[in-house]
Each structure stands twice: as C-alpha cells, then as structure tokens.
Amino acid sequence: MVSADNLNFDCLELIFAYLSRSDLVSVALVSRSFLAAAIPRLYRNLTFGLNQAKRYPSIISPFSAILAHPNLALHVRSIDIRAIPTIKSSPLPKFLNDCARTLSLCMNLYSFTCTHDVMPAFLLSLQDKQSLEKMRFVGNLTTDQSAQLSRISGLREVTIDTSTWNVVDVLPRWTEVLNPSLISLTLHSIQALNVDILEIILPNLPKLTRLHVINCPKVDHTAMLRVLVHTPYLESLAFTSYESSRPVPPVIAPLPRLRHLALDTQCAPTPTNSTPAFWATMLNLTRTWSCPLKSLSLRLSDRITLADSFITSLIDSHHATLNHLALLNVTLSKDAVAKICRKCTELERFALSLPAKDSLSFAEAVAHAKRIHTVTEVGDLHSSHTPRAPLTKTDIRTIMTYQPAIEKIIADGRIWAAVRFPGFGIDDFDIRVEKKKIPSPNHWFMPPSSAL
C-alpha cells in the first residue's frame, strides 16, 4: 500500500517545493524519508538577517550548521547576508570566518549577496566558483582586493552598492573578463563613477540587457542617454536625472527591446509645472522607439501631485502593455487613478501613495481595473512632521470589496491578504494579516520578474 512515507523521492521534492521554510522544518521531523527529501530545499538558500544578527551567537548561524555538516554544502545555491553581528561596532571575526569557510565549501553556489561593507573577507572564497552567476556587494576595496575581484569570471549579473575608486578603476579590466557572460550591470551610489568609465566598459558587454546606474553624481541623464549607443539590446534601464542645464543629446540610440524603465529624479519641479519635464521627454522617446513597456517606476526627491496631463500621456503611450506601475513620492488625483485602472487593461501590480483618510475614493477608482492583484502603499520617502495615518482593516476591506481581483495589499509593514470562498458573494471574505513585510531583496528600480 502506498503511503506518504514511501512516496518516490522526486515526488516528495516536488511537493515540498510548495512549502514555506518553517513548514519544511516541521515536515523534516516527520520521518527519515521526509528529512532526506526536505534537506536539499532547506539548505538551498542560506540567509542571515537583522533578527539573526541580534541574537548571535546565542543561535546557530546557517554557516555554522554547514561547517558542522560539510556534506550539506552540496545543496547550497544562494547565500544572502543582510546583517553582520558586531562587537563595539566592528564585525565579529568568528562570524566572518564562518561565512568565508562556508563559501569555500559551496561549490554549487549560484548567487551571492552581501549588503554590508565586509567584502574583503570573502574575496578568496569566491574565486573559482564555476556555477556563480549573480553577485551583489559593497565595493569598498583596496587596489589589491580590487585586482582579486577582477579575476572572478562567468558572472551574468553584477550589482555594486557604493565603491572606492579602486573598484571603478578595475571595471574596464573586469568587464573584459565578463565579456562572454554578463547581461545585467547595476551601479548604485558610486561617487567615483563617470561617463568616461561607462564609455570604456559598455562596449565590452555586447550581451548586456539590463543597465541600472542610480545615484552616481557624475553620471547624469544626459550622459546616460549618450552611452545608450553601446547597449542596443537593453530590456531594462534605470538611471538618475539631476538638475542640469546640459541639453539632451540631439541623437539618441533607440532601444526597441526596452520593457522596464525606472527614473530617479533628484530635482524639484518648478511651481508652474508639477511634473518633471524629463519624464515627459522619456515618455516621448519610448513612443518613438516603439518599445511596449511592461514595467515603469518613477521616483521624485520632493513630493508633488502629478499632473493629470502626464498620466494621460503615459496611458496613451503604454496602456496596452503596462503590467507593473510604481509612482514613488508623488500624489495622484482620484481621476488619474481611475483612468490608469480603466485604460491599463494588463495592469497587475500598482505601487502608489494611498489616501488613508479617503480609502473609499481609491476603492472606487481601483474598481475599474481588470487584472490588478497587488497594491503596494509606498508612503513618503522622507519622514514627515505629520505622518500619514496607517490603513485600518476597514480601509482594506473597503478596497478589496470594490475590487474583488485584489489578492493582497502591502501597507504599513504588513501584508493584508484576501481569503475568498467559492460560491460566496464578493463582499463575503476574510482578511488575513500575513508575516511582517521584510525589506525587498532588490532595489526599488530593478525590474519585476514579469517584465522581462
């Protein structure tokens, strides 16, 4: 007789793929066969965050677990370090040593992320990783350490969050090493980066389909538009625009394959125009390029009410294909929200500032959407003297009643999920508050998976 305990190992693995990490831990305690099937998925992704760092060393880190059982390193595909235990503001040497030793053991590693300034501790361990394709790190390295970095090959995606001039200096040499493989390059908050470096490295990357250069003061929007001649196959583009008197280049290389665009505008709009002129310029360019955008993210440094005329232009340009729209640090009128929801028939995810004091008006506007399933409240980028009141459960229910297609609303550090029952009315459903929303593993300007 077939029982759950003697199911084929491959069948168990397929079933366990649908379980959360906490459920996998429980399942692994059921029997030896369940444990054997759960282990590959349990150790596939090693993560270390703030909650773990606060309790370290009273808890066993995932890296200590691997070192205690080296055979488990075979299953590790991803390592993501978001926090580092410290003592007197300095990283704990034992923790860094455990991480480095674990990295050396994980020969099947596919992705490595460390968002803290400890990359020198891992450089030797990251050498000769044949399966490593994705890497995100803080690039505060010396000249010798940068030379070590430039010997890492085979990467398909690289994200550098701030760096010294030493790393910028080796980028031309490193991109030559990465020439056969790199398709995604993200350079974030790098003070030393300039357009001359971009003019050297981009021709080395003929396969590049994603380019994101954000908050690099020496590279403005004019410079970015100029270097597009080297990246004709881009599907994702993100950059920062600054207040500048420099005119836009008269000739800009087209990007017909572009599917995701993110603009980070670091300037205040003039009193006579509530929408940055450069946003309108970019919309006109995308129309000229005939690139059907699936994702658009716009962020402004100073909060404004976005003009309805700009929303009309956006809808006219991309209403048939837009799947994801994020409007950060801007306010929309009720009519603008309603027009977006009514005209953008493919829209599934919408990120914006929700009117907490008038959830009914937003509910009436979003009721026009055809396919929307996720709404994200993005709030203000900067602290305010009068913080926005949080959305209440009544507000959430009102929105989900008017738009039954909405599955979740992410707001105020919580995920509100609708639990609907077949055969019941549209207003007869439960609301479940899921786990506290953790910071996104990606930058806001990165494309969603559905866009590419």
C-alpha positions as CSV (number, residue, x, y, z in Angstrom):
1,M,0.0,0.0,0.0
2,V,1.3,3.5,-0.9
3,S,1.7,5.9,2.0
4,A,3.2,9.4,2.2
5,D,6.3,7.9,3.8
6,N,7.2,5.7,0.9
7,L,6.5,8.1,-1.9
8,N,9.1,8.4,-4.6
9,F,11.9,10.8,-3.5
10,D,11.3,13.0,-6.6
11,C,7.6,13.3,-5.8
12,L,8.4,14.4,-2.3
13,E,10.8,17.1,-3.6
14,L,8.1,18.4,-5.9
15,I,5.5,18.5,-3.1
16,F,8.0,20.2,-0.7
17,A,8.7,22.9,-3.3
18,Y,5.3,24.5,-2.3
19,L,6.1,24.7,1.4
20,S,7.4,27.6,3.3
21,R,10.7,27.3,5.1
22,S,9.0,27.0,8.5
23,D,6.8,24.2,7.2
24,L,9.8,22.4,5.7
25,V,11.4,22.3,9.1
26,S,8.2,20.7,10.5
27,V,8.0,18.2,7.6
28,A,11.6,17.2,8.1
29,L,10.8,16.0,11.6
30,V,8.2,13.5,10.4
31,S,10.4,10.7,9.2
32,R,13.8,9.9,7.7
33,S,12.5,9.8,4.1
34,F,10.8,13.2,4.6
35,L,14.0,14.6,6.1
36,A,16.1,13.4,3.2
37,A,13.7,15.0,0.7
38,A,13.4,18.3,2.7
39,I,17.2,18.8,3.2
40,P,18.0,20.0,-0.4
41,R,15.4,22.7,-0.2
42,L,16.1,23.6,3.4
43,Y,19.7,24.4,2.6
44,R,19.3,25.7,-0.9
45,N,19.2,29.3,0.3
46,L,21.3,30.5,3.3
47,T,20.1,33.8,4.6
48,F,21.2,35.9,7.5
49,G,19.3,39.0,8.6
50,L,18.9,41.5,11.3
51,N,16.9,39.3,13.7
52,Q,19.5,36.6,13.5
53,A,22.4,39.1,13.9
54,K,20.8,40.5,17.1
55,R,20.6,37.0,18.7
56,Y,24.0,35.8,17.5
57,P,25.9,33.9,19.0
58,S,23.1,32.5,21.1
59,I,21.6,31.0,18.0
60,I,23.4,28.8,15.5
61,S,24.0,30.6,12.2
62,P,23.3,28.7,8.9
63,F,27.0,28.9,8.2
64,S,27.9,27.1,11.5
65,A,25.4,24.4,10.5
66,I,27.1,23.9,7.2
67,L,30.6,23.8,8.8
68,A,29.3,21.2,11.3
69,H,27.9,19.1,8.4
70,P,30.0,19.8,5.3
71,N,28.1,17.4,3.2
72,L,25.2,19.9,3.2
73,A,27.2,22.4,1.3
74,L,26.4,20.5,-1.9
75,H,22.8,21.8,-1.7
76,V,23.6,25.5,-1.3
77,R,22.7,27.6,-4.3
78,S,22.3,31.1,-2.8
79,I,23.9,33.0,0.1
80,D,22.2,36.3,1.2
81,I,23.8,38.2,4.1
82,R,21.8,41.3,5.1
83,A,23.2,41.9,8.6
84,I,26.5,41.3,10.3
85,P,26.9,40.7,14.1
86,T,29.2,43.3,15.6
87,I,31.1,43.9,18.8
88,K,31.9,47.6,19.6
89,S,30.8,48.5,16.1
90,S,33.2,46.0,14.4
91,P,32.1,42.8,12.6
92,L,32.6,39.7,14.7
93,P,35.7,37.9,13.3
94,K,34.4,34.4,14.0
95,F,31.2,35.1,12.1
96,L,33.1,36.4,9.1
97,N,35.5,33.4,9.3
98,D,32.5,31.0,9.4
99,C,31.0,32.7,6.3
100,A,34.2,32.6,4.4
101,R,34.8,28.9,5.2
102,T,31.2,28.1,4.2
103,L,31.6,29.9,0.9
104,S,34.7,27.8,0.2
105,L,32.7,24.6,0.7
106,C,29.7,25.7,-1.5
107,M,30.9,24.7,-5.0
108,N,27.4,24.8,-6.5
109,L,26.8,28.4,-5.4
110,Y,24.8,30.3,-7.9
111,S,24.1,33.6,-6.2
112,F,26.0,35.6,-3.5
113,T,24.7,38.8,-1.8
114,C,26.2,40.8,1.0
115,T,24.9,44.3,1.6
116,H,27.4,45.2,4.3
117,D,31.0,46.5,3.9
118,V,32.8,43.2,4.6
119,M,33.5,42.0,1.0
120,P,37.3,41.7,1.6
121,A,36.7,38.8,4.0
122,F,35.0,36.8,1.1
123,L,37.1,37.6,-1.9
124,L,39.4,34.5,-1.8
125,S,36.4,32.2,-1.1
126,L,34.6,33.5,-4.2
127,Q,37.4,32.6,-6.6
128,D,36.9,29.6,-8.9
129,K,33.1,29.2,-8.3
130,Q,32.1,27.7,-11.7
131,S,28.4,27.9,-11.0
132,L,28.4,31.5,-9.6
133,E,26.3,33.8,-11.9
134,K,24.9,36.5,-9.6
135,M,26.7,38.8,-7.2
136,R,25.8,41.8,-5.2
137,F,28.2,43.5,-2.8
138,V,29.6,46.7,-1.3
139,G,32.8,47.6,-3.2
140,N,34.9,49.4,-0.7
141,L,38.1,47.6,-1.6
142,T,41.8,48.3,-1.8
143,T,43.8,48.2,-5.0
144,D,45.0,44.6,-4.4
145,Q,41.5,43.5,-3.3
146,S,40.0,45.1,-6.5
147,A,42.5,43.1,-8.5
148,Q,41.2,39.9,-6.9
149,L,37.7,40.9,-7.7
150,S,38.5,41.4,-11.3
151,R,39.6,37.7,-11.6
152,I,36.1,36.4,-10.8
153,S,34.6,35.3,-14.1
154,G,31.4,33.8,-15.5
155,L,29.0,36.2,-13.8
156,R,25.7,37.1,-15.5
157,E,24.5,39.7,-13.1
158,V,26.6,42.2,-11.0
159,T,25.3,44.8,-8.5
160,I,27.8,47.1,-6.8
161,D,26.4,49.2,-3.9
162,T,28.9,52.0,-3.4
163,S,32.6,51.5,-4.0
164,T,36.0,53.1,-3.8
165,W,37.8,54.4,-6.8
166,N,39.9,51.2,-6.9
167,V,36.9,49.2,-8.0
168,V,35.9,51.8,-10.6
169,D,39.5,51.7,-11.8
170,V,39.3,47.9,-12.5
171,L,35.9,47.9,-14.1
172,P,37.4,48.1,-17.6
173,R,39.6,45.1,-17.0
174,W,36.8,43.2,-15.1
175,T,34.2,43.7,-17.9
176,E,36.7,42.3,-20.4
177,V,36.8,39.1,-18.2
178,L,33.0,39.1,-18.0
179,N,32.5,39.8,-21.7
180,P,31.1,36.4,-22.6
181,S,28.6,36.2,-19.8
182,L,27.4,39.5,-18.3
183,I,23.8,40.5,-19.1
184,S,23.0,42.7,-16.1
185,L,25.0,45.5,-14.5
186,T,23.8,47.7,-11.6
187,L,26.0,50.5,-10.3
188,H,24.5,52.2,-7.2
189,S,25.7,55.2,-5.3
190,I,29.2,55.2,-6.7
191,Q,30.8,58.6,-6.3
192,A,33.8,58.0,-8.5
193,L,31.9,56.6,-11.5
194,N,31.9,58.9,-14.5
195,V,30.8,58.8,-18.1
196,D,34.4,58.2,-19.4
197,I,34.4,54.8,-17.5
198,L,31.0,53.9,-18.9
199,E,32.3,54.7,-22.4
200,I,35.0,52.2,-21.8
201,I,33.2,49.3,-20.1
202,L,29.9,49.2,-22.1
203,P,31.5,48.3,-25.4
204,N,33.0,45.3,-23.5
205,L,29.5,44.0,-22.8
206,P,27.7,43.2,-26.1
207,K,25.2,40.9,-24.4
208,L,24.0,43.5,-21.8
209,T,20.2,43.6,-21.5
210,R,19.9,45.3,-18.1
211,L,21.7,48.6,-17.2
212,H,21.0,50.4,-13.9
213,V,23.1,53.5,-12.9
214,I,21.4,55.1,-9.9
215,N,22.6,57.9,-7.6
216,C,26.1,58.3,-9.2
217,P,26.5,62.1,-9.2
218,K,29.0,62.3,-12.0
219,V,26.7,60.4,-14.4
220,D,23.6,62.4,-15.2
221,H,20.7,61.7,-17.5
222,T,22.4,63.4,-20.5
223,A,25.5,61.2,-20.0
224,M,23.3,58.1,-19.8
225,L,21.4,58.9,-23.0
226,R,24.7,59.4,-24.7
227,V,26.1,55.9,-23.8
228,L,23.0,54.1,-25.0
229,V,24.6,53.7,-28.4
230,H,26.7,50.9,-26.8
231,T,23.7,48.9,-25.5
232,P,21.2,48.3,-28.3
233,Y,19.7,45.2,-26.7
234,L,18.6,46.7,-23.4
235,E,15.4,45.3,-21.9
236,S,15.8,47.1,-18.6
237,L,17.1,50.6,-18.0
238,A,17.3,52.7,-14.8
239,F,19.1,55.9,-14.1
240,T,19.1,59.2,-12.1
241,S,18.3,62.6,-13.6
242,Y,19.7,65.7,-11.9
243,E,19.1,69.4,-12.4
244,S,21.3,70.3,-15.3
245,S,21.4,72.9,-18.0
246,R,23.0,70.5,-20.4
247,P,20.7,69.7,-23.3
248,V,19.5,66.2,-24.1
249,P,21.7,64.8,-27.0
250,P,20.1,65.6,-30.3
251,V,20.5,61.9,-31.4
252,I,19.7,59.1,-29.0
253,A,20.2,55.5,-29.9
254,P,16.8,53.7,-29.9
255,L,16.0,50.8,-27.5
256,P,13.2,48.9,-29.3
257,R,13.5,45.9,-26.9
258,L,13.1,48.0,-23.7
259,R,10.5,46.5,-21.3
260,H,11.3,48.2,-18.0
261,L,12.2,51.8,-17.3
262,A,13.0,53.4,-13.9
263,L,13.7,57.1,-13.5
264,D,15.0,58.6,-10.2
265,T,14.7,62.3,-10.4
266,Q,16.8,64.4,-8.0
267,C,15.3,67.8,-8.6
268,A,12.3,69.8,-7.5
269,P,9.7,70.7,-10.1
270,T,9.0,74.3,-10.8
271,P,5.8,75.9,-9.4
272,T,4.5,76.3,-12.9
273,N,4.9,72.6,-13.8
274,S,4.1,69.9,-11.3
275,T,5.7,67.2,-13.5
276,P,9.5,66.9,-14.3
277,A,10.0,67.8,-17.9
278,F,12.5,65.0,-18.3
279,W,9.7,62.4,-17.6
280,A,7.7,63.7,-20.5
281,T,10.9,63.6,-22.6
282,M,11.5,60.0,-21.8
283,L,7.8,59.0,-22.5
284,N,8.2,60.6,-25.9
285,L,11.4,58.7,-26.5
286,T,9.7,55.3,-25.6
287,R,6.9,56.2,-28.0
288,T,9.5,57.0,-30.7
289,W,11.3,53.7,-30.1
290,S,8.0,51.7,-30.3
291,C,9.0,49.8,-27.2
292,P,6.0,48.4,-25.4
293,L,6.9,48.9,-21.7
294,K,5.6,46.3,-19.3
295,S,7.0,48.0,-16.2
296,L,7.5,51.6,-15.2
297,S,8.9,53.0,-12.0
298,L,9.2,56.8,-11.3
299,R,10.6,58.4,-8.2
300,L,11.0,62.0,-7.3
301,S,13.1,63.5,-4.5
302,D,10.4,66.1,-3.5
303,R,6.8,65.1,-3.1
304,I,4.4,66.5,-5.7
305,T,0.9,66.0,-7.1
306,L,1.5,64.5,-10.5
307,A,-0.3,66.4,-13.3
308,D,-3.2,64.6,-14.9
309,S,-1.9,65.5,-18.3
310,F,1.2,63.5,-17.7
311,I,-0.9,60.5,-16.7
312,T,-2.8,60.8,-19.9
313,S,0.4,60.8,-21.9
314,L,1.7,57.8,-20.0
315,I,-1.6,55.9,-20.7
316,D,-1.6,56.9,-24.3
317,S,1.9,55.5,-24.7
318,H,1.8,52.2,-22.8
319,H,-1.8,51.3,-21.8
320,A,-1.9,48.1,-23.8
321,T,1.2,46.5,-22.2
322,L,1.8,48.0,-18.8
323,N,1.8,45.2,-16.2
324,H,3.6,47.0,-13.3
325,L,3.5,50.7,-12.3
326,A,5.2,52.3,-9.4
327,L,4.9,56.0,-8.7
328,L,7.0,56.9,-5.7
329,N,6.8,60.2,-3.7
330,V,4.0,61.6,-5.9
331,T,0.3,62.1,-5.3
332,L,-2.3,61.2,-7.9
333,S,-5.8,62.6,-8.2
334,K,-8.8,60.2,-8.0
335,D,-9.5,60.7,-11.7
336,A,-5.9,59.9,-12.6
337,V,-6.0,56.6,-10.6
338,A,-9.3,55.7,-12.1
339,K,-8.0,56.4,-15.6
340,I,-4.9,54.3,-15.1
341,C,-7.1,51.4,-13.8
342,R,-9.6,51.7,-16.6
343,K,-7.2,52.1,-19.5
344,C,-4.3,49.9,-18.5
345,T,-6.0,46.6,-19.0
346,E,-2.9,44.5,-18.3
347,L,-2.0,46.2,-15.0
348,E,-1.5,43.6,-12.2
349,R,0.7,45.5,-9.7
350,F,0.3,49.1,-8.7
351,A,2.5,50.9,-6.2
352,L,1.5,54.4,-5.0
353,S,0.7,56.5,-2.0
354,L,-2.8,55.5,-0.8
355,P,-5.1,58.2,0.7
356,A,-5.6,56.8,4.2
357,K,-8.3,59.4,5.0
358,D,-10.3,58.6,1.9
359,S,-9.9,54.9,1.2
360,L,-13.4,55.0,-0.4
361,S,-12.3,57.3,-3.3
362,F,-9.3,55.0,-4.0
363,A,-11.6,51.9,-3.8
364,E,-14.0,53.5,-6.3
365,A,-11.1,54.3,-8.7
366,V,-9.4,50.9,-8.5
367,A,-12.7,49.2,-9.1
368,H,-12.2,49.9,-12.8
369,A,-9.1,47.7,-13.0
370,K,-9.3,44.4,-15.0
371,R,-6.5,42.3,-13.7
372,I,-4.9,44.0,-10.7
373,H,-4.0,41.7,-7.9
374,T,-1.4,43.5,-5.7
375,V,-1.5,47.1,-4.4
376,T,1.5,48.5,-2.5
377,E,1.4,51.6,-0.3
378,V,4.7,53.3,-0.8
379,G,4.2,56.2,1.6
380,D,6.7,59.1,1.7
381,L,10.4,58.7,1.0
382,H,11.2,61.2,3.8
383,S,10.0,61.5,7.4
384,S,7.2,64.0,7.8
385,H,6.1,66.2,10.7
386,T,2.6,64.8,10.2
387,P,3.0,61.1,9.3
388,R,0.2,59.5,7.3
389,A,-2.3,57.6,9.4
390,P,-2.0,53.8,8.8
391,L,-4.6,52.0,6.8
392,T,-7.1,50.2,9.0
393,K,-8.7,46.8,8.4
394,T,-11.9,48.7,7.5
395,D,-10.0,50.6,4.8
396,I,-8.5,47.3,3.4
397,R,-11.9,45.6,3.4
398,T,-13.4,48.6,1.5
399,I,-10.8,48.5,-1.2
400,M,-11.0,44.7,-1.6
401,T,-14.8,44.8,-1.7
402,Y,-14.8,47.3,-4.5
403,Q,-12.1,45.3,-6.4
404,P,-12.5,41.6,-5.8
405,A,-9.5,40.8,-8.0
406,I,-7.1,42.3,-5.4
407,E,-5.4,39.4,-3.6
408,K,-3.1,41.4,-1.3
409,I,-2.4,45.0,-0.1
410,I,1.1,45.7,1.2
411,A,1.0,48.7,3.6
412,D,2.5,49.9,6.8
413,G,4.8,47.0,7.3
414,R,2.0,44.4,6.9
415,I,0.6,42.2,4.1
416,W,-3.2,42.1,4.0
417,A,-4.4,39.1,2.1
418,A,-7.9,38.4,1.0
419,V,-9.2,34.9,1.7
420,R,-12.2,34.3,-0.6
421,F,-14.5,31.3,-0.6
422,P,-16.0,29.8,-3.8
423,G,-19.7,30.4,-4.1
424,F,-19.8,33.3,-1.7
425,G,-20.5,37.0,-2.5
426,I,-17.8,39.5,-3.4
427,D,-18.1,41.1,0.0
428,D,-18.1,37.9,1.9
429,F,-14.4,37.2,2.6
430,D,-11.9,37.1,5.4
431,I,-8.7,39.2,5.6
432,R,-5.5,37.6,6.9
433,V,-2.6,39.7,8.1
434,E,0.5,37.8,6.8
435,K,4.0,38.0,8.1
436,K,5.5,41.4,8.6
437,K,6.7,42.8,5.3
438,I,10.5,42.3,5.1
439,P,12.7,44.7,3.0
440,S,12.7,43.7,-0.6
441,P,15.8,41.8,-1.7
442,N,16.1,44.0,-4.7
443,H,16.4,47.8,-5.2
444,W,13.2,49.7,-6.0
445,F,14.4,50.4,-9.5
446,M,15.0,46.8,-10.5
447,P,12.5,45.2,-12.9
448,P,9.9,42.7,-11.6
449,S,10.3,39.2,-12.9
450,S,7.1,39.5,-15.0
451,A,8.6,42.4,-17.0
452,L,11.4,40.5,-18.8
